[in-house]
Structures are given as C-alpha cells and as structure tokens.
Amino acid sequence: MHAKDILIDGYGRIQEEVHAAVGGLDPDDLNARPTAETNSVAWLVWHLTRVQDDHMADAFGLDQVWLSQDWEKRFGLDLPRRDTGYGHSAAKVAKVRVTDGDLLTGYYDAVHAQTLQALRGVTAAGLERVVDERWDPPVTLGVRLVSVLSDDLQHVGQAAYVRGLLQSAAA
C-alpha cells in the first residue's frame, strides 16, 4: 500500500463521519450549543471543512471550493470571505448557523472530491515538498496532510459527541 492510499482512506473516514454526525439532524439540533461557550455540530463541521478546503488549496495550488463553487454565498455567513473559524470567539461561533444539514454535507463532499483528486496525484517524493516555511522545521506536504487529517478527525468526533449529547437530552 502506498502512502497516498492510506491518506485517501483516512480522508474517506472523515467523509463517513461527517455524514454520520450531520445526517437527520434538524436545524435546531445542528445549531444547538451545549453551553454558550461551546461549538455546535454546524460550526464544527463547517470549520473542519473550511480548514481542509483552505489547507488543501494552499498545499496543492488550487482554488478554495468555498469561493470557486459559491459555497460562501450559499452559506451566507456574516464572516470574512476566507474565514476558516480558527480562533473563533463564542460570538463568532454563534454566527455559523445553517438551516439544512445537506448544505454542510454538500460542502464537505465538494471539498472531499477536490481533496481526493489532489491526493491521487501525490508521489512519495512529493510528500517531502515544503509547503509552509513559517515553521521550524518547515512543514512538508506529508506533515500538512496528516495534520489536516488529525484536526478534522478530532472535530468530527466532537460533532458526534455534541450530537450524542443532544439525542441523550431529548430521550
């Protein structure tokens, strides 16, 4: 098995978990926050998707799906165009509201498709390419891909946890 196949499998698991976390939730549950200082399922899935979109586009020299496919306009959020949610305050988290889970999963699926296309072209040597020199040591493509994978899996796990809290409270 090649490294790119492992990465493709890992990113596929994110997609599965995004659909599991979002599927069947109504707008109230998508946007519910267990406390005023915590994140909603909608924010968590939007954020993990924005991070993947932003980082993959940067690493592979692609356009962000958020902008190139008009997802920014479809979401209609009162946030800067390139906002990924990094460092959001509770007030900014509250601005990420969706009325339909299909919007979240549709955006994730579009980002996932671009991610898979990029990953299919990855070579072992390509994983060593430096994509960010602002760090010491500089970040290679391989490190960036694993970093995004890890971050996204953590956030989708958080979304699943919030979903479980909401379903438990409703039972």
C-alpha positions in Angstrom: 0.0 0.0 0.0 1.3 3.5 -0.9 1.2 6.4 1.5 -1.3 8.2 -0.8 -3.7 5.2 -0.4 -3.5 5.5 3.4 -4.2 9.2 3.1 -7.2 8.6 0.8 -8.6 6.0 3.2 -8.1 8.4 6.1 -9.9 11.3 4.4 -12.6 8.9 3.4 -13.2 8.2 7.0 -13.7 11.9 7.7 -16.4 12.0 5.0 -18.2 9.0 6.5 -18.1 10.5 10.0 -19.3 14.0 8.7 -22.4 12.3 7.2 -23.0 10.3 10.4 -22.7 13.4 12.6 -25.0 15.6 10.5 -27.5 13.1 9.0 -31.1 13.5 10.2 -30.5 16.5 12.5 -33.0 19.3 12.2 -31.8 23.0 12.1 -32.3 23.3 15.9 -30.0 20.4 16.6 -27.5 21.4 14.0 -27.1 24.8 15.6 -27.5 23.9 19.3 -24.6 24.6 21.6 -24.5 22.6 24.8 -23.3 25.8 26.5 -22.8 29.4 25.4 -19.0 28.8 25.2 -19.1 25.5 23.2 -19.5 24.7 19.5 -22.4 23.4 17.6 -22.4 20.5 15.1 -22.9 23.0 12.4 -19.9 25.1 13.4 -17.6 22.0 13.9 -18.4 20.5 10.5 -18.2 23.9 8.8 -14.9 24.6 10.5 -13.3 21.3 9.7 -14.4 21.6 6.1 -13.1 25.2 5.8 -9.7 24.1 7.2 -9.5 21.2 4.8 -10.5 23.4 1.9 -8.1 26.1 2.8 -5.1 23.9 3.6 -5.5 21.6 0.6 -6.0 24.5 -1.8 -2.8 26.2 -0.4 -0.7 23.0 -0.5 -1.7 22.0 -4.0 -2.1 25.4 -5.6 -5.8 25.1 -6.1 -8.8 27.4 -5.7 -10.7 27.0 -2.5 -14.0 25.2 -3.2 -15.6 27.7 -0.7 -15.0 30.5 -3.2 -14.8 28.8 -6.6 -18.1 26.9 -6.2 -20.0 29.7 -4.4 -20.4 27.8 -1.1 -19.6 31.1 0.6 -22.7 32.6 -1.0 -24.9 29.6 -0.2 -24.0 29.7 3.5 -24.4 33.5 3.6 -22.5 33.8 6.9 -21.7 37.2 8.3 -17.9 36.4 8.4 -14.9 37.4 6.2 -14.8 35.5 2.9 -11.7 33.5 3.8 -12.6 32.8 7.4 -11.9 29.2 8.5 -13.1 29.5 12.1 -9.6 29.4 13.5 -9.6 31.2 16.9 -13.3 32.0 16.8 -14.8 33.5 19.9 -18.2 32.3 21.2 -19.8 35.3 19.4 -18.3 34.2 16.0 -19.2 30.6 16.6 -22.8 31.8 17.0 -22.7 33.4 13.5 -22.3 30.0 11.9 -25.9 28.8 11.6 -27.3 26.5 8.9 -30.9 25.6 8.1 -30.2 22.3 6.4 -27.7 19.5 7.0 -27.4 18.9 3.3 -25.7 22.3 3.0 -22.9 21.1 5.4 -22.5 17.7 3.8 -22.7 19.1 0.3 -19.9 21.5 1.0 -17.9 18.7 2.7 -18.5 16.4 -0.3 -17.3 19.1 -2.7 -14.1 19.6 -0.7 -13.6 15.9 -0.3 -13.8 15.4 -4.1 -11.1 18.1 -4.6 -9.0 16.5 -1.9 -9.2 13.1 -3.4 -8.3 14.4 -6.8 -5.2 16.1 -5.3 -4.3 13.0 -3.3 -4.4 10.7 -6.3 -1.5 12.6 -7.8 0.7 12.5 -4.7 4.0 10.8 -5.0 6.4 9.7 -2.2 8.8 12.4 -3.3 6.0 14.9 -3.4 5.3 14.3 0.3 8.7 15.8 1.1 7.9 19.1 -0.7 7.9 22.0 1.8 4.5 23.8 1.7 5.0 26.2 4.7 8.3 27.8 5.7 6.8 29.8 8.5 7.5 26.9 11.0 10.7 25.4 12.3 11.2 22.9 10.9 9.4 23.9 7.7 6.2 21.9 7.0 6.2 19.3 4.3 3.2 18.2 2.3 3.1 14.9 4.1 3.1 16.6 7.5 0.4 19.1 6.4 -1.8 16.2 5.1 -1.5 14.3 8.3 -2.1 17.5 10.4 -5.4 18.3 8.5 -6.5 14.6 8.8 -5.9 14.7 12.5 -7.6 18.0 13.1 -10.6 17.0 11.0 -11.0 13.7 12.8 -10.9 15.4 16.2 -13.5 17.9 15.1 -15.8 15.4 13.6 -15.5 13.4 16.8 -16.5 16.5 18.7 -19.5 16.9 16.4 -20.5 13.3 17.0 -20.2 13.9 20.8 -22.4 17.0 20.6 -24.9 15.1 18.6 -24.9 12.4 21.2 -25.5 14.9 24.0 -28.4 16.4 22.1 -30.0 13.0 21.5 -29.5 11.9 25.1 -31.1 15.1 26.4 -34.1 14.6 24.0 -34.6 11.0 25.1 
